[in-house]
Each structure stands twice: as structure tokens, then as C-alpha cells.
Amino acid sequence: MFTEMILPEFDQETAITRRMLERVPNDLLDWRPHAKSNTIGWNANHLAEIPGWVENVLTEPFFDMNPPGGPAFESPKLGSRDEILAEFDRNVAQARAAIENFKDESINETWSLMDNGQPLFTMTRGAVMRMLVLSHLIHHRAILSVYYRLNDIPVPAIYGPSADEAE
């Protein structure tokens, strides 16, 4: 039931996100609208990594960003649109397989995001998929769309026609 519910939305959101990533300008990866904002490249790399979290969320009880005695998690720092797209595609395929193999009886099990052995938050796997994966993906995709607009990069259609792709 979970797989049948989430896969169509996952497929839709990742397809839209891929169209957005296809427009990442290699020459503007370091561009940011404000000193407190992340760059185009940071947001694109983050979008590429988010689907990579799915397998852990669906199969492990937690993820520790900075495990005691182990190396801290590092986000990718890919330097081109092609590298970002390759990472995104790999992560989407891995996530899709994890969703397809997921057992419904585990949907209400808890999952925790940890930092140095301490929980930052704990939620059900289903809630984490909604908030930390899908909503998070949508959030950073929206940021990237604003960055594109500010740089006259055509914004692809997201949930309806785009002013840049008027039919």
C-alpha cells in the first residue's frame, strides 16, 4: 500500500526536479543572491543527494550525521551539471528500488536523525518520507527556481505551465 501510494508522487517530484537540474548553469555554480544564501551549486548538489537518503530511511533505524568515532557525513560537492545529474539519477534509482521493496508493516516504525549519538528528531518512516525527503526536495527545488529567475535562466514547468515554457 505504501509503495502504491508514494511511488507516483516520488516519480512526479523527481522528474520535475531532474528537469530543474538539467538547467544548472556550470558557470554560475558559485552564484548566490545574498551572503546568507547557499549557492546554485550547493542547492543543486543538495537536490542530487536527497533521494539518496530514502534507502536509509526505509531500512535502518537512524542516520547519524556525525557518528561517535566515525567520519562525519559530507554532502556532495560536485562541480558540474553532468556530475550532479549522474548523482541524482543514481540516487533516484536506488531510492525507487528501496520503495518498491519496502514492507508496509514497517511504515509506522520510528526513524531518527542523529548527531553525535544524540537524536535531533524521531518520526515514523512514513512521516520522514513525506517531510525529510519529498517536502525537502520540493523546498530546495523552489529555491533553485528563484535563483534561475534572478539569472534569466528559463524555469521549467513545475505543477503547471511556466512563463518560460508557455504553450
Secondary structure, DSSP 8 states (H G I E B T S, - for coil): -HHHHHHHHHHHHHHHHHHHHTT--GGGTT--SSTTS--HHHHHHHHHHGGGGHHHHHHSSEEESS-TTS---------SHHHHHHHHHHHHHHHHHHHHT--GGGTTSEEEEEETTEEEEEEEHHHHIIIIIIIHHHHHHHHHHHHHHHTT-----SSS--GGG--
